[in-house]
């Protein structure tokens, strides 16, 4: 594979534009998600916690704190409120009863699924002018970039 000529101003500018566009796209989708969350009694940080639990499964408060870049005490407060709203529950680890894991309950899972589907419909609407091949190519390129970034 040829190495890129990073001294090429056009290439450097293109990468800068990609970073900026991805940042804006992420922000817009996140904002749309927050608008959707207004229909539920849940805060954006609670939604992020639910997403992690939905995607990764049960985890400890420490693990969730690390994923969310929050202090342990902040995450504990977040989990307390979510547990009171019956979105999650604390369960003893089957392998080590000293370890407590946070488990996503059906109500929390339902919120995640509904919000994500609405966000997907929003994105689908924005991709309306793309043909099928363009959407597939876009998906493949974003997936490839994500895979490279995940391995770090």
C-alpha positions in Angstrom: 0.0 0.0 0.0 1.3 3.4 -0.9 2.0 5.8 1.9 0.1 9.1 1.9 2.0 12.3 1.2 0.9 14.2 4.3 2.8 17.2 3.0 0.2 17.6 0.3 -2.0 20.5 1.4 -5.1 19.2 -0.3 -4.9 15.9 1.6 -4.3 17.7 4.9 -7.3 20.0 4.3 -9.4 17.0 3.3 -8.6 15.2 6.6 -9.4 18.4 8.5 -12.7 18.7 6.7 -13.6 15.0 7.4 -12.9 15.5 11.1 -15.0 18.7 11.2 -17.9 17.1 9.3 -17.8 13.9 11.6 -17.8 16.2 14.7 -20.8 18.1 13.4 -22.7 15.0 12.3 -22.1 13.4 15.7 -23.3 16.6 17.4 -26.5 16.8 15.3 -27.4 13.2 15.9 -26.7 13.6 19.6 -28.9 16.7 19.7 -31.7 14.9 17.8 -31.4 12.1 20.4 -31.7 14.6 23.2 -34.9 16.0 21.7 -36.3 12.5 21.5 -35.3 11.9 25.2 -37.6 14.8 26.2 -40.4 12.3 25.6 -39.0 10.1 28.4 -38.1 10.8 32.1 -34.4 10.2 31.5 -31.3 12.5 31.3 -28.7 12.4 28.6 -26.1 10.9 31.0 -28.6 8.2 32.0 -29.2 7.4 28.3 -25.4 7.1 27.7 -25.2 4.7 30.7 -28.2 2.7 29.3 -26.5 2.5 25.9 -23.3 1.1 27.4 -25.3 -1.5 29.3 -27.4 -2.3 26.3 -24.3 -2.8 24.0 -21.8 -4.3 26.5 -24.0 -6.1 29.0 -23.8 -6.1 32.8 -20.9 -4.2 34.2 -19.7 -2.8 37.5 -20.1 0.8 38.5 -16.3 1.2 38.1 -16.4 -0.2 34.6 -19.3 2.1 33.7 -17.5 5.1 35.2 -14.5 4.4 33.0 -16.6 4.1 29.9 -18.5 7.3 30.6 -15.4 9.2 31.9 -17.3 10.1 35.1 -16.2 9.9 38.7 -17.2 6.8 40.6 -19.4 8.8 43.0 -21.2 10.5 40.0 -21.9 7.2 38.4 -23.2 5.8 41.7 -25.7 8.7 42.0 -26.7 8.1 38.3 -27.3 4.4 39.0 -29.3 5.2 42.2 -31.7 7.4 40.2 -31.9 4.9 37.4 -32.6 2.0 39.8 -35.3 4.1 41.5 -36.9 4.6 38.0 -36.7 0.8 37.4 -34.3 1.2 34.4 -31.5 -0.9 36.0 -30.9 -3.1 39.0 -27.8 -4.0 41.0 -27.1 -7.8 41.0 -24.4 -9.9 42.6 -21.9 -11.3 40.2 -22.4 -15.1 39.9 -18.6 -15.7 39.9 -17.8 -13.4 42.8 -20.5 -12.4 45.2 -18.5 -9.5 46.5 -18.8 -7.9 43.0 -22.0 -6.0 42.2 -23.0 -5.5 38.5 -25.5 -3.2 37.0 -28.1 -5.0 35.0 -30.3 -3.3 32.3 -34.0 -3.9 33.0 -36.7 -4.3 30.3 -37.9 -0.7 30.8 -34.4 0.7 30.2 -33.9 -1.6 27.2 -37.2 -0.4 25.7 -36.2 3.2 26.0 -32.8 2.5 24.3 -34.5 0.6 21.4 -37.2 3.3 20.9 -34.7 6.2 20.9 -32.2 4.5 18.7 -35.0 3.6 16.2 -36.1 7.2 16.1 -32.5 8.4 15.6 -32.2 5.9 12.8 -35.4 7.2 11.2 -34.0 10.7 11.4 -30.8 9.6 9.7 -32.7 7.6 7.1 -34.7 10.7 6.2 -31.4 12.7 5.8 -30.1 10.0 3.4 -33.2 10.1 1.3 -31.4 11.7 -1.7 -28.7 9.0 -1.7 -29.1 6.0 -3.9 -28.7 2.5 -2.4 -25.1 2.1 -3.6 -24.0 5.5 -2.1 -25.5 4.5 1.3 -23.7 1.1 1.2 -20.4 2.8 0.2 -20.8 5.4 3.0 -21.5 2.6 5.5 -18.5 0.6 4.4 -16.2 3.6 4.6 -17.4 4.6 8.1 -17.2 1.0 9.3 -13.6 0.8 8.0 -12.6 4.0 9.8 -14.3 2.8 13.0 -12.5 -0.6 12.8 -9.1 1.2 12.5 -9.9 3.5 15.4 -11.2 0.7 17.6 -7.9 -1.2 17.5 -6.1 1.5 19.4 
